[in-house]
Amino acid sequence: MKEDYYEILGIDKNASAAEIKKAYRKMAIKYHPDKNPGDSEAEELFKKSAEAYEVLSNPDKKARYDRFGHQAFDGAGGFGGGGMNMDDIFSQFGDIFGGAFGGGGGFGGFGGRGRRTVKGSNLRIRVQLTLEEIANGVEKKIKVKRKKVAKGTTYKTCSTCNGTGQMTRIQNTILGRMQTATTCNVCGGSGQIVDEKPSNADAHGMLATEETVSIKIPAGVEDGMQLKVSGKGNDAPGNGIAGDLLVAIEEKEHPTLQREGDNLHYDLYISFPDATLGASKEIDTVTGKVRIKVEAGVQSGKILRLRNKGIPSINGYGTGDLLVHVNVWTPKTLSKEQRAFFEKMVDDEHFTPKPEKEDKSFFEKVKDMFS
């Protein structure tokens, strides 16, 4: 089981953005590879703290993590922030360290030494899922158009930045000489430019391709949730690493079931005779149709709870329920015989409303729905 991000950084859930950043900086400096050469345990803690900060420093990701935990990012198909490499960390969070390890205010590898690795751009797609697919989890095979380095493309060191991926600029100011570093505008920070490429490749040696990507989506995802498939975005030129494929979940409307968190709601309409005499009714669930018994004398508005017939919790906290709302259908037209019968029943004691203690009020029913 993955460690809690708040515990990794040694903070509580109410920590401010400034406190989160301060805690990460403290951890990152303590376990930085330059400070702990050859120490694999320190390197692992360095990566864990970066992963925690990557989520908690982003308000949207933090909100999803607080609600769904690691499952919000780590589906069965390898989604999420796990497995961050050093290049990811230095390229995203280099400025966190300030001047603690040199390198002109940023990183181009460990402690600013060596070439900065560029990451390809991310791709975004939407995947529509039925309630049945969400309840059971599903594997989708999606065709994705992504750019890949064309076969036969070779690269050489960028002469503008000499392979560092950065341009250093020194200015004389009233405070003295100041040095700043910016991304090389020729190679885009990769430190390499195209040497040779096929005629059908673009200026960066890239070729548009179509690839079928298998995406394993865990049970319990929600509409609007975003999952990540690492390395399935666009390639980066040279020795860069591929971007990610971001998968936005879109929940299809179900014809008879309505979702509320992990619970489902079903409106069951029954006739007056069925309500009076009792009946057996077939209803929809996300695992197929089931037959339920409606007791004689059931009242309109009665809620029947079918345990564990809802949606599995994405956090693994069990499965929601299916709430069946009984609605007694009152006929709008009657035959002469039917009308005569009900006219005789107007003052009959059996048809006089006599609510009992177990016949809960509307507000009590609402309260039960959320309990």
Secondary structure by P-SEA (a helix, b strand, c coil): ccccccccccccccccaaaaaaaaaaaaaacccccccccaaaaaaaaaaaaaaaccccaaaaaaaacccccccccccccccccccaaaaaacccccccccccccccccccccccbbbbbcbbbbbbbbbccccccccbbbbbbbbbbccccccccccccccccccbbbbbbbccccbbbbbbcccccccccccccccccccccccbbbbbbbbbbbbcccccccbbbbbccccccccccbbbbbbbbbbbbcccccccccccbbbbbbbbccccccccbbbbbbccccbbbbbbcccccccbbbbbcccccccccccbbbbbbbbbbbbbbccccaaaaaaaaaaccccccccccccccccaaaaaaaaac
